[in-house]
């Protein structure tokens, strides 16, 4: 092809393009009508069902657990035996501890029996009374013997003076000397008797004191035995508690969520055997991005949906928002800061699901829509009809008389499907869906009306 031919062809194509451009042939577009209704702003997240509390039945102490017969999903009642340990060793320990307590009780009874000591003290008191009188009599006897001896000594001295004057015979003097010596001997004997009786009196007093000290010692021994008995009773109570704990009972009316062991085996204390829960208290747990949590409040309405729920979503409300966030890695490997939000089912919803034979348990995957704002009776349009211009102003193309009109709009509450329009559009206006970048205001178009475009499932 020659250069001239190429130029002619290009010229023809240019003329042809200008013809089509200025011929104002209508461009086909999809449109949807603005209408009056309710617009809801929501946060959508993946979530899972959970329970506010899971009761974990664990081994109370080291030992051997017997076979566990309850099964997952089995209903249990409060107080029902759900697991047991082999208690033969515990039973023997309890019997030994009980015997020790009984032994201490018998010893305490023996130590508290003071009848023998009291009788002995009474006898000592009587003996001491008699001994006191005897010592007093011996004291008076030795006083009399002393007076007799003094008299005999003075009588001998008088007779001796008479003998020196030859006024008394030698035999009479000898008789006086014999009387003096006998009196002295009697006096010495009475002194020895009095002192011997005093010694016996002291010995009896010491014996009484010894019995009293022995009683005091028995009181102290009884106190020691009481403390030892308390310690033995404490050990018995601990063993009895362990024995009672060895029979594990359900703390609630609920359902067996998980069973970790079935057969008999030896396990350490603290090993989890069963997990129980009350499915009537089932709730939903969602991890929401922290930047969105500020728009959520306790009581905010929620739609709960997913295959586990069924074809229609069920309703719930936000029960609790955790005060502390945490870091979570997304499926794309992005580090995100999230906050846990707890959602409760509306009243009787869970029972309705059960009546529909929907098996819903804990840790089931669901999706939630947490509504942060709801505007009823407003002008709303499809979210795909709105766009921003270079300066950030929201705009839309409205079709009037089969020509496009570019209008500025002020949106309000919006979600991924719909948007509230405060100004710029009225109900009944037809808006172009996903307008082309080549579209201009005043351009002739051929509209094709689309109904229920991207309608939110919440409606």
Secondary structure, DSSP 4 states (H G I P E B T S, - for coil): --HHHHHHHHHHHHHHHHHHHHTTPPEEEEEEE-EEEEEEEEEEEEEEEEES--EEEE-SSSEEEPPP---TT-EE-TT-EEEEB--HHHHHHHHHHHHHHHHHHHHHHHHH--HHHHHHHHHHHHHHHHHHHHHHHHHHHHHHHHHHHHHHHHHHHHHHHHHHTT-S-HHHHHHHHHHHHHHHHHHHHHHHHHHHHHHHHHHHHHHHHHHHHHHHHHHHHHHHHHHHHHHHHHHHHHHHHHHHHTEEE-SSSEEEEEE---S-EEE-TT-EEEEEE-GGGEEEEEEEEHHHHTT--TT-EEEEEETTTEEEEEEEEEEEEEEEEEEEE-TTS-EEEEEEEEEEEPTTHHHHHHHTT----TT-EEEEEEEEEEEEEEEEEEGGG-EE-TTS-EEEEEEETTEEEEEE-EEEEE-SSEEEEEES--TT-EEETT--TT--TT-BEEEEE-SSTT--TT-
